[in-house]
Each structure stands twice: as structure tokens, then as C-alpha cells.
């Protein structure tokens, strides 16, 4: 049995897609959802999916007790699905190559502090890029600089807007993020 912990801050569409993807896989269980935003709709999604939610404060998140809590759950993989806090070094060290993130651009471009969500799409469109995409990567101590697991691309249209690009990126996330997670879990055997 592989155990996941999914960290969220927002709407939770990727959480829901991941849960649905692994729903019939008895070898994968989402042990909990860790959320840092009490207003996140992801909390409602988790409840509907019958997944326990662990609300987290910044103080708790940076504590050794939180690392031990995850270890006691025997978490095999931490999945960042729209989680907006930087992962503390003690958590990265406790789960080496066992924390993955999805980024809404083709890293190493448009990554780093402040590059998330619409900020990424606005920058990509403003730079008149001809393509963008998603990057699933391992998490290390630096923003968006861990080893790349998977990238998927999409072309930008002549009249692309940040909103239309966001919709294209969302489709890529829904299609590829669960597959990338499955690849990582299979490589752990």
C-alpha cells in the first residue's frame, strides 16, 4: 500500500482528479489532505471524498512534530497540489525525492518565488511565448528547482490571454499530474 499526503491551498481540482484517478487502485490511499487556508474549497472536496483534512499553521508546518506526524502515517509521497508555502528544509530532508509539485509552466522558465497561478500565465503571455505547459518535479530546498519528472506542452494562440492559457494548463494538469504521481510511486518499488 502506497500512502499519499496531498497539500493544498485553494480550489482543489487537482486533489479531486488525483483522488478519482486512484479511487479504484487499492494499492494507493490518500491518508490526508494538509491545508493552510481555512477558506480553501479543497476542504469541501476532501470531505466529499471522505479524506481527513489536517489544517496547518505556519508554526506547526515548520515544526519537527509535523514531520513526525507525517512519518507516523507512513507517508510514501507528499503531493503539492496548488500549495503556496515553501516547503521547510526539515521536511525536504525527511522525505528526500518523496515530495512532488506541479508548476504551471515549463521550468526552468517562469519559476521561483512569486511565480504561481495567474502570475505565471500573465508573464508567459506578456513574453509572447509560443508554448507553455506544466512541469511535475521533485521538491528540494529551492523554489521550483528540483529534478523534473514530467513536462507536457501546449501551444499558445495568437490571441492568447492569461485566462485562456490557464484553461489549457488546467487540462494538462488534469491529464498528466496523476500519471506522473503513479510513475513516481512505481519507481519507489
N, C-alpha and C positions, 0 to 999 in steps of 0.2 A: 504494500500500500504506500503510495506517494502522497505526502501531505503538503498542501499549499496554504500560505497565508497571503491574502491579497490586500494591499494597501491602497486606499482611495481618498480623494479629497472632494470629488464632485458628483457628477451625474450618475456614474456607474454603468454606462452602457458596455464598456469593456468587461467589467465584472460580470454582468449578466451573460454576455456572449461566452466568456470563459466557463462559467458555471454550466451553461447549456451544452457547451461542447463536451465537457467531461461528465455530464449527467449520467450517461449510461456506461461509463467506464468505472467499474467497481474497484479498480486499482488506483484511482485518484480521488482524493477527498479534499474539499476546501474546508480547512479546520476553522478558519475565522476570517473576518474582514476587519482590518485595522483602519480606523478613520480619524482624521484630525479636524474635521469640520462638522459640527453638530447640525448644520443646515444642509448637508450633502444629501441629495436624493438617493445616492448609493446605499444609504442606510435602509431606506424603504425597500430597495431592490433586494438587499441581503435578507431582510426579514421575510419577504415573499418567497425567497429561495431557501428559507429555513437555515441560514448560515449565521452563526453567532457574530455579533459586532462588538469589537473592542474599541471604545473611544479612547483617544490618547492625547495627552497634553505634551507640550514641548519638553517639560521637565521629565516626565515619565519616558518619553521617547528616547531621550539621551541617556537614560539610566542603564546600569548593568542589570537591574532587576527585570527590565523589559526584554533584554537579550535572553536572560534565563527563562523568562516566561515562554518565549518562542521555542527555546531549546527543550523545555519540558513538554511542549506539544509535539516534539519530534518533527518539526517543520523541515521538509526537504527542499522547498523552494519558496522564496518570497517574491511575489509578483507586484511590481509597482504599476498600477492601472490608473493613471491620472493622479498620482500622489505628488504633492507640490513641495514637500520638505526635503532638504538634502539629508541623505542617509548618514548617520554618525559613524565615525571610524570604528568604534567598538562593535557595531552591528555588522559592518562590512567584514571585519576580521573574524567575527564569529560564524559568518556564513559566506566563506570565500567561493566565488563562482556559483553561488546559490541565491543570488538576488538578480532579478532581471527587470528591465524597464523598457517601455515603448516610448519612442520620441517621434513627433510628427514632422520629421524632416530627414533628409539623407545626411546623416552625420559623416564627417565632422562639421559640415556646414550647418549653420543656424542652431548650434547647440550652446550650452553653457548657462550660467545664471541669467535669469530673466527671459530665456527663450522657452516658452511653453505656450500651448494653445494658440489663440489668435495672434499673439505676438510673433510667433514663428510664421504663420501664414501671411501676415502683413509684410514681414521682411522678405519672404520669398517672392511675393507678387511685386513688391517695390523694386526688387533687384532684377525683375524681368527674367527670372529663371525659366527654362523651357521644360524642366521636370522637377518634381519633388517626390516625396514618398514617406515611408516610415522606416525607422531603424529599431530593431529589438536588440538590446545589448546587455551585457553583464554590467553590474554597478560596481564601481570602485570608489575611492575617496574623492574623486573629482567629478564635477557635473558632466554628464554625457560623454565620458571619455573611456568607458570600459570596452572590452573586446566585443566586436559586432557579431551577433548571432545570425541575423537575417535582415535583409533590406528588400523592400518592394517599392516599385516606382510607378509614377503616374505622370502623364504629360499635362502641361498647362496649356489652356486655350489662349488665343489672342486676347480675349476679353475677360480673362480670369479675374475673379475678385477673391479677397480673403475668405469670404463665406462659401463661394463655390469650391474653392480649393479645400476648405475644411471638410466639406461633404465628401469629396473624393478621398481625402486622407482617412476619414472615418470608415469608408467602405474597405480600404486596405487594412485598417486596424481590425475590423470585424472578421475579415477573411484570414489574415495571417498571424495575428497575435496568439490565438490558441494553438495553432500549428507549431509555432516557434517554442511555446511552452512545452508542448508534447515532445519536441525534439530534444530539449534540454533535459527533461525527465528521463527520456530513453537513454541519453548519454550518461546518466548517473549510474546506470546499472553496472 
